[in-house]
C-alpha cells in the first residue's frame, strides 16, 4: 500500500521517523523531501502522489491546522474513494492542544493516534497496525 504523509515543516522530524518506520514494515511511503527534486513542479508532484496513494497519515499539530496545503490534502483524501477508511490522523501532542475551531470537523470525529514523546516506538507500531488493518 502506498501511504502519503501530510505534514508541515515544524513536524518534519516526526514525518521522517514515521516514513522510515512504515517502510521498514513494507509500506511504500511518499514523503515530499524524498520525491521532489530541485526544479520539479512541487504542486504537480504532490498532486500526482495524492492520486497514486491509497492511504494518508496526517500529522495534526497547531501549525498543520494553519496550513492551507495540509487542509487541501485532507480534503482530497476525504473525497477520494481510494482513501475511504484510510485517513489516519496522528495528533502531535495532546489532542486538546489544537483549538477546536482550527480542527476540521471530520478530524474531530475520526479516531486518531495521540503522539507523545513517551512511547514513541509504540505509536510507530500503532500507525503501521492501523494501516495494515485497512489493507
HELIX and SHEET records of a PDB file:
HELIX    1   1 UNK A    9  UNK A   11  5                                   3    
HELIX    2   2 UNK A   12  UNK A   24  1                                  13    
HELIX    3   3 UNK A   32  UNK A   35  1                                   4    
HELIX    4   4 UNK A   42  UNK A   52  1                                  11    
HELIX    5   5 UNK A   64  UNK A   66  5                                   3    
HELIX    6   6 UNK A   68  UNK A   79  1                                  12    
HELIX    7   7 UNK A   81  UNK A   83  5                                   3    
HELIX    8   8 UNK A   95  UNK A   97  5                                   3    
HELIX    9   9 UNK A  100  UNK A  102  5                                   3    
HELIX   10  10 UNK A  105  UNK A  109  1                                   5    
HELIX   11  11 UNK A  120  UNK A  134  1                                  15    
SHEET    1   A 5 UNK A  28  UNK A  30  0                                        
SHEET    2   A 5 UNK A   2  UNK A   6  1                                        
SHEET    3   A 5 UNK A  55  UNK A  60  1                                        
SHEET    4   A 5 UNK A  87  UNK A  92  1                                        
SHEET    5   A 5 UNK A 113  UNK A 115  1                                        
END                                                                             
